[in-house]
Amino acid sequence: MILIICAMKEERDAFLKYLEDPRIEEGRKLFYHGEEVRFDYHVGKIHGKEVVLVLSGVGDTYATIGTLIAVDRFHPELVLNVGCAGSLNEDIHVGDTVVADRTAYWRFDVPDWDRGMNAPNTSFDCSARIAQIVREEFPDVKCGPIVSADEFIYEPSQVEVIRRFFPEALCGEMEGCAIANTCYALGVECSIIRSITDETLVNGDYRNFDFNLEIACINAAKLCVELIKRS
């Protein structure tokens, strides 16, 4: 069983056309942004493999909650977190896809704790198996570290922190590290797949996020489906 977690409806919906023999299983109700919302599960197959697709909601808290509930319910062998991100690298542009080999919380700052992509308390490995597949079979896909925080990256001060402590980061987003952290705690293999919506302070404007969201969701879903086929 493979669990696919998306933060936003647009990211999730890009997968629906790939599901074979789809069915919906009722999920748990949560309070989300002032409303009671039920996050249902889309269950089916992709390339003959059992998959569960779930919407977690935006931000690291809801990503953690959604991952924990879904892993406890379905016991997946692999968790794929799929969605959008902002580029932090001059060679990564809108529509490009990135797969993480490691992820870190870039806003986590505790005295006497190391801070960086290899900090033992605040960074986590992602699936080496998936990273190897990407490097061997997808030359146009970037594979490397990404960073997460509950912040849209658009201020010079944010980029200054990231470039100081995480200069190798390819992109930044909000949920990936929380999901990788949760999977680490639960002993489940995890991979993070992102497509770029904006190139803030590199070659663009964070306000392009909405304009580029659809194509980024399509590209991330396409790559994820190909990785499922090969996993």
N, C-alpha and C positions, 0 to 999 in steps of 0.2 A: 504494500500500500504506500502510495506517495501522497503527501499532503502539500497542497499549494495554498499559500497564504498571501492575500493581497490586502492592502490598506484601504483602497478606494474602490468604489463601484466600477469606475471606468477601467481600472486595472483588471478586476475580476471578470467583467463582461467580455473583455477581449478573448477570454478562454472558452466561453460557452459554446462557440461554434465547433470547437475541437472535441467536445465531450461525446463519446459514443455511449449509447444506452443510458442517457442521463436520467437521474431522478433527484428529487429534493428531499432531504431529511431535515426535520424540524430542529432548529438549534435553540440555544438558551437565550432568554431575554436578558438584556443588559441595559442599564441607563447610560445613554450616549448623547452628549451635547443637549441635555435637558429633556430628552425623550426616552421612552422605553422602546428599545429596538430588539427584534429577534434576528440573530445572525444565523440564517439557515445554511445548510451544507448542500452543495451540488456534487453529487456522487456519480461516477461513471468510469469510463475507460478512455485512455489516450494511447494509441498504438498497442492496444490490447492489454495495457497495464492498468490496474485499479488505481484510481485517483480520487481524492476528495479536494474540492475547491471551496475555500471559505474566505469571507470578508471579515477582517479583524477590526477595522476602524483605524483612524489616523493617530499616530503617536506611540511612544514606546510603552506606555501603560497598557493601552488596549491591545497592542501587538503581543505583549507578554501574556495578558489574560486569554486572548484568542488562541495563542499557541498552546498554552497549558491545557485549556479545555479540550481542544481538538486532539492533541497528542494523547491525552488521557482517554479520550473516547475511541479513537481509531487505531492507535498504536502503529503509526507509520514507521517504515524503515528509513524514509528520507523525507525531509521537509524542504520545500522550495519556496523561498520568499521572493516574490516577483513584483516589480513595479517601476517607478520612475526615480530619477535623481538629477542633481545639478552637477555639471562638470567642474572639476578642480584641476584639470590638466589641459594645457594648451593644445594637445593633440587629440582630445576627445570632444566630439561635437554633437549637436542636436541630432537625435536619431540613432547615434551609436549605441552599442550594447556593451555592458560591462558585467563580468562575473567576478565575485569576490573570492580571493583565496584566504583573506583575513579581514576582520572588521574590528573597529574600536569606537568607544564613546569619546568623542573629541571634547565634550564639555565636562568630563569627569575630572575633578581636580581635588585630590585629598593629600594633605601634608604627609610626607614620607612614603607616598606611593609613586612608583614610576609612572611616567606619562608618555605614551607613544604607541606605535603600532604593535609593539611586542610587550607592552606592559602586562604583567601576569594577571592583574585583577580587573582590568578594564578592556581587554582585547581578547578575541577568540578566533581560533582557526575555523575556516569553512571547509567544506568537503574537498579533500585533495583529489579524490577520484573524479569529481565533476570538473575541477580545475584542470586536471590532466587531459580530459576529453576535449575541453575548450582549446587548450594549447595545441593539441595534436590535430584537431579536425576543423577548427573555426578560426582561421588566421585573421579574419576581420574583427573578431571580438577581443576586446581588451580583458586581460585577466590580472587582477592585482588587488591591493587593499582599498577598502572604502571606509568612510567614517559616518557616524550617526549622532544625532542629537535632536531634541524636539525644537528645532529652530530652522527657519528658512534662511539660507545663507545668502545675504545680500549686503552686508556691511563690511567695509575694509577691516574693521577690528576683528571680525569673525575669521576672515581669510588669513589675517596675520597670525592668529592663534593656530589655525590648522597648518599653515605653512611652517610655523616654528616647530610644532610638536609632531606633525604628521605630513611631512613634505612629500611622501610617496603616495598619498591618497589620490585615487583616480576620480572619485566623485563623493558627494555627500548627500545623505538622505535622513529619514527619521526613524524607521522601524527596524532596519536590518540587524543592528547590533543587539537590540533587545531580543529579537527572535533567536539569533545565534547564541546569546547568553542563556536563554531559556532552554534551547536544545542541548547546550553543553551541560546544564544542570540535570537534564533528564536523560542524557546519554543517547541522543538521537542525532544522526548525520544531518547536516544542514548546508544548503547552498543559497546564496543571495544573487539574484539576477536583476539588473537594472538597465533601463534605457534612458537616454539623456533628453530632458525637456528644456534645459536652460544652461547657459554658460556664464553665470554671473561673475563679473569682474575678470573674465578671461576673454570672451568675445561675444558679449550679448547682455541680456537683461533678464533678471529673475521673473519679470512680468510676462515673459514669453512662455512661462510654464503652462498656462491655460491654452494658449494657441497651439503648442506642440504636444499637448497631453495625449491626444488620440493616436498620433503616429508612434509616440513612444510606447504606449500600451500595446499597440499592435506588434511592434518590433520585439518587445520583451516577451510577449506571449509566444511568438513564433520561435524564438530561441529556446524558450523553456520546453516547448513541445518537441523540438529536435533533441534536446538533452534527455528528455524522458525516453525517447525512442532508443537512445544509445546507453542509457543508464542500466 
